[in-house]
Amino acid sequence: MKFVVKVLNGSCPPFEVKMDNKDTMLQVKNRIQKSQYIPVARQIIVVDGVVILRNDLTVKQCGIVGNSRIQLDIS
């Protein structure tokens, strides 16, 4: 599945990232780092208004589905 990710501080335009249900948040963050050059340690993923703090959770465990709103905050 591909999702559009909106950066909260507006430092870059929205971008797409591919996620599978079995991917961990760390894997997703690594993809973002490769495509957007944002270090994993600075990424905070927000899904439908909920901050995802654990990198070991899978996309499915985080409740990310086709109509989920994915946002990225950069610390």
N, C-alpha and C positions, 0 to 999 in steps of 0.2 A: 504494500500500500504506500502511496505517496501522500505526504501531508505538507501543507503550506505552513511555514513557521514564521511568525511575526516577531520581530525584535522589539522589546518593550521600550528601550531608550531611543529607538529610531536611528541608531548608528549605521544601519544598513537596511536595504529594502527587504521585504519578505522573500523567502527562498523555500524551495522544496527539499524535503528529505524523505528517503525511503525507509520504511519500518516494516518489520514482520512481527507477528504476535509473539514469537519466541525471542526476539531481540531484547537484550537488557538495555536499561537507560544508559549504561556506560558505552555500549556499542553504538547507540544512537548519537551520543555526545561525540564519540570518535569520528563518526561520519560528518557531523557538523564541523568538527575541527579540521578535517581534511578539505571540506568544500568551502568553508567560510573563514578559516584561519583564526578561529576563536578557541583559545586553550580550554580543554575540558574542565580544568579547575575553576575557570571563571564562568562556566555555564550553569544557569539555574533554569530548569525546565518547568513550565507551568502548564497544566492540562485542565481546561475548563475551569480556571480560577484556583486550582489546587496546586500548590508547590510540591514537586516530586523531589524529596530529599535523598532517597536511597537509589544508588546506582545499580544495585543488584536486582531490582524489580524488573519484570518483563513488561513489554508494551501491553500485553493482555492484563497483567496484574494491576497496571495503572489505569485500566479502563479506557484506553485509547481505542476509539472506533472511528469509522469513516467520517463522521461529522464532528469529531472532537476539535476543539480550538486549541492549537499548540502555540505557546508563546515562549520566548527565550529572554531571560533577563541576564545581563552581563554584569558580574560583580567586579 
